């Protein structure tokens, strides 16, 4: 569908600031170019608007109009692995699913998997995805394929290459002690160092200085995790972030293993990665800490003091046995929360409705006494909170004149919303995602009437199926290799769980 200069959405119930979020009133939305020009009832009846040449009109009667969701933590690199794994713990999952364990992929596969993941995000009402993508071994053509895929399908993407400069085996508790030395080279984590390539230097020279981002491409930095990065690399990250105004996304305290590693490696900072990041000077509103499951109270206070953000990933935290993050403690401290759906191989669904619901339910099950209602908190994390993590808080995540026209129309005639008792609560607790009818990104209709408008969806799905025999062959070879290592993996895991890190975030019934 061609981009239009003016778009009028009529008669929808608009979830905007100040409105009754349970029964939002109907209004019309005028979009000019990439931005919202006006939101008010009766715009369709004004001759100066209705008579415009080239005006496209979308009838949103019986539709709920919501800000586009922001998937604030996502990785496109393992889209093809969805459904291949049952529950496992994080450290073993990394060996099975992540790029350093695999042979180098083709440009065709990288483009197809990026498009497929973006399509699933769009069908869940996401207009922005933060892709912390690992391209290993790095090839400039692979990054170009990722960027072109996002441009072609029309989603807004905040792209941050994932990187590290410390080998994974040295950052997981007990791995060097438990595994025979002859298998050390077969062990990897989310990102492995490439000693022969300056990834950040390339990124700055080729994409930051010439400002080569597309209309819907935004940049971020992706240090894999603090324990996998030296002080020098984190300082380089902080310098680039400050120089170019870039958000930073990193994994922290996702599992007990990651937390124990901090206790062991940074005793001079009371075993705290948060204190280490503070001392380096990387905490602040540009820093986003994905997961943050095993966070101590005094560390949460430091996040609040510095304005550092947290991205909650409830789907993967459950499946990878990582635990329940202290969501209410973050809220009470005033920490900005975003919401992510994480990897396809460990959450299996880029579905913000699942993430919002689980956000609420995990919070409920974490406390004996009832707390404040969580539906609005989850909705805010999925919209404005996520936009703030990407430094787009003044641009996206909320429906207001002057903001980017990133929004979705949800069918209120779906059984999920009948009867309409609370649009907010039914959006969070009831809607599974099938009600998404139209998705607009930057004023462009990307999904209309449930149909992808920017490319041939069936052709894309066919391309993916053609690629799968080779991918499945590689996956089975990796699974066989990891199965042989399983006794050592389990022993390191048992030793980790026998150690004390000052808390327990896994629900064990004790």
Secondary structure, 3 states (H helix, E strand, C coil): CCCCCEEEEEEEEECCCCCCCCCCCEEEEEEECCEEEEEECCHHHCHHHHCCCCCEEEECCCEEEEECEEEEEECHHHHHHCCCCCCCCHHHHHHHHCHHHCCCCCHHHHHHHHHHHHHHHHHCCEEEEEEEECCCCCCHHHHHHHHHHHHHHCCEEEEEEEECCCCHHHHCCCHHHHCCHHHHHHCCCCCCCCCCCCHHHHHHHHHHCCCCCCCCEEEEEEECEHHHCCHHHHHHHHHHHHHHCCEEEEEECCCHHHHHHHHHHCHHHCCCHHHHHHHHCCCCCCEEEEECCCCCHHHHHHHHHHCCEEEECHHHHHHCCCCCCCHHHHHHHCCCEEECCCCCCCCCCCCHHHHHHHHHHHHHHCCCCCCCCCHHHHHHHHHHHHHHHCCCCCCCCCCCCCCECCEEEEECCCHHHCCCCCHHHHHHHCCCCCCEEEEEECCEEEEECCEECCCCHHHHHHHHHHHHHHHHHHHHHHHHHHHHHHHHHHHHHHHHHHCCCCCCCCCCCC
